[in-house]
């Protein structure tokens, strides 16, 4: 069954792996510089690749059974293992070094020369060898599961490593493999298998937003960094809601009001078009909630203060939102975002 699943992954993205030749030119429009959610997905999958490679390199037992598959014979398995040991340190340097290989996200289709010499569209492309970026087609990547993106990134990075001083192309035979693509796919499949087995890759993508918040009562003040799970509202991932103190996976900040009552902050941010042109639908609702212990493990909650701002601190990173009730004051500022590959509350697509 595991092999069947990997076959489905490979079939779903097989069109991706026709390599961009050095003579090809970039096309499409660069999308953002990290603010697009797809960048966060790519970064999360990249981190999974790095962690999985390090794990295999450092575990003799994992190295000894890496690439094992009923689809490969003994000679191919041995060659695959040796190839991985040769290129994995190079890939980690390219992925983690001071001049790490950059990812570029494009809206317009990516074209390369196919095996028949004709132009064909692909989901990603890169130049052979360590130089150059890896380009991704946004609409292709956004529909992929984390294991598919991990497979894709690993394959592209393998093209950037050198074996005996030369990069491996897709269509030329190499060792016991009829094509470089077969070898690179074998390594990428091995990484996916280990990542799934060891929990280094999840079943879905998500984003967590990090906020720096403060609470004060005039005499005492404290701060906290709070994570909120981003909920996507449309399949293009441009519309979302992010929050603190609103969903089960959100962090929170509060002040003890008395023995049975606390005042806690709730912040809900609605973003309609991924920090594009401002609209009335973009707003941040800040509330102070009084939560009272009524016994038997139950709490009664009521809103004691509310403020609505038609802005998004994720877009306006200098914005600090504040709200007060009596002597209690809460304030928050957006700090950063991170991609995830496992949170069950991170993605809530409204499918047609």
Secondary structure in CASP SS format (residue, H / E / C, confidence):
PFRMAT SS
TARGET T0000
AUTHOR 0000-0000-0000
METHOD secondary structure of the structure
MODEL  1
X C 1.00
X H 1.00
X H 1.00
X H 1.00
X H 1.00
X H 1.00
X H 1.00
X H 1.00
X H 1.00
X H 1.00
X H 1.00
X H 1.00
X C 1.00
X H 1.00
X H 1.00
X H 1.00
X H 1.00
X C 1.00
X C 1.00
X C 1.00
X C 1.00
X C 1.00
X C 1.00
X C 1.00
X C 1.00
X C 1.00
X C 1.00
X C 1.00
X C 1.00
X E 1.00
X C 1.00
X C 1.00
X C 1.00
X C 1.00
X C 1.00
X C 1.00
X H 1.00
X H 1.00
X H 1.00
X H 1.00
X H 1.00
X H 1.00
X H 1.00
X H 1.00
X H 1.00
X H 1.00
X H 1.00
X H 1.00
X H 1.00
X H 1.00
X H 1.00
X H 1.00
X H 1.00
X H 1.00
X H 1.00
X H 1.00
X H 1.00
X H 1.00
X C 1.00
X H 1.00
X H 1.00
X H 1.00
X H 1.00
X H 1.00
X H 1.00
X C 1.00
X C 1.00
X C 1.00
X C 1.00
X C 1.00
X C 1.00
X C 1.00
X C 1.00
X H 1.00
X H 1.00
X H 1.00
X H 1.00
X H 1.00
X H 1.00
X H 1.00
X H 1.00
X H 1.00
X H 1.00
X H 1.00
X H 1.00
X H 1.00
X H 1.00
X H 1.00
X H 1.00
X H 1.00
X H 1.00
X H 1.00
X H 1.00
X H 1.00
X H 1.00
X H 1.00
X C 1.00
X C 1.00
X C 1.00
X C 1.00
X C 1.00
X C 1.00
X E 1.00
X E 1.00
X E 1.00
X E 1.00
X C 1.00
X C 1.00
X C 1.00
X E 1.00
X E 1.00
X E 1.00
X E 1.00
X C 1.00
X C 1.00
X C 1.00
X C 1.00
X C 1.00
X E 1.00
X E 1.00
X E 1.00
X E 1.00
X C 1.00
X E 1.00
X E 1.00
X E 1.00
X C 1.00
X C 1.00
X C 1.00
X C 1.00
X C 1.00
X C 1.00
X C 1.00
X E 1.00
X E 1.00
X E 1.00
X E 1.00
X H 1.00
X H 1.00
X H 1.00
X H 1.00
X C 1.00
X C 1.00
X C 1.00
X C 1.00
X H 1.00
X H 1.00
X H 1.00
X H 1.00
X H 1.00
X H 1.00
X H 1.00
X H 1.00
X H 1.00
X H 1.00
X H 1.00
X H 1.00
X H 1.00
X H 1.00
X H 1.00
X C 1.00
X E 1.00
X E 1.00
X C 1.00
X C 1.00
X E 1.00
X E 1.00
X C 1.00
X C 1.00
X C 1.00
X C 1.00
X C 1.00
X C 1.00
X E 1.00
X C 1.00
X C 1.00
X E 1.00
X C 1.00
X C 1.00
X H 1.00
X H 1.00
X H 1.00
X H 1.00
X H 1.00
X H 1.00
X H 1.00
X H 1.00
X H 1.00
X H 1.00
X H 1.00
X H 1.00
X H 1.00
X H 1.00
X H 1.00
X H 1.00
X H 1.00
X H 1.00
X C 1.00
X C 1.00
X C 1.00
X C 1.00
X C 1.00
X C 1.00
X C 1.00
X C 1.00
X E 1.00
X E 1.00
X E 1.00
X E 1.00
X E 1.00
X E 1.00
X E 1.00
X E 1.00
X E 1.00
X E 1.00
X E 1.00
X C 1.00
X C 1.00
X C 1.00
X C 1.00
X E 1.00
X E 1.00
X E 1.00
X E 1.00
X E 1.00
X E 1.00
X E 1.00
X E 1.00
X E 1.00
X C 1.00
X E 1.00
X E 1.00
X C 1.00
X C 1.00
X C 1.00
X C 1.00
X C 1.00
X C 1.00
X C 1.00
X E 1.00
X E 1.00
X E 1.00
X E 1.00
X E 1.00
X C 1.00
X C 1.00
X C 1.00
X C 1.00
X C 1.00
X C 1.00
X C 1.00
X C 1.00
X C 1.00
X E 1.00
X E 1.00
X E 1.00
X C 1.00
X C 1.00
X C 1.00
X C 1.00
X E 1.00
X E 1.00
X E 1.00
X E 1.00
X E 1.00
X E 1.00
X E 1.00
X E 1.00
X E 1.00
X E 1.00
X E 1.00
X C 1.00
X C 1.00
X C 1.00
X C 1.00
X C 1.00
X C 1.00
X C 1.00
X C 1.00
X C 1.00
X C 1.00
X C 1.00
X E 1.00
X E 1.00
X E 1.00
X E 1.00
X E 1.00
X E 1.00
X E 1.00
X E 1.00
X E 1.00
X E 1.00
X E 1.00
X E 1.00
X E 1.00
X C 1.00
X C 1.00
X E 1.00
X E 1.00
X E 1.00
X E 1.00
X E 1.00
X E 1.00
X E 1.00
X E 1.00
X E 1.00
X E 1.00
X E 1.00
X E 1.00
X C 1.00
X C 1.00
X C 1.00
X C 1.00
X C 1.00
X C 1.00
X C 1.00
X C 1.00
X C 1.00
X C 1.00
X E 1.00
X E 1.00
X E 1.00
X E 1.00
X E 1.00
X E 1.00
X C 1.00
X C 1.00
X E 1.00
X E 1.00
X E 1.00
X E 1.00
X E 1.00
X E 1.00
X E 1.00
X E 1.00
X E 1.00
X E 1.00
X E 1.00
X E 1.00
X E 1.00
X C 1.00
X C 1.00
X C 1.00
X C 1.00
X C 1.00
X C 1.00
X C 1.00
X C 1.00
X C 1.00
X C 1.00
X C 1.00
X C 1.00
END
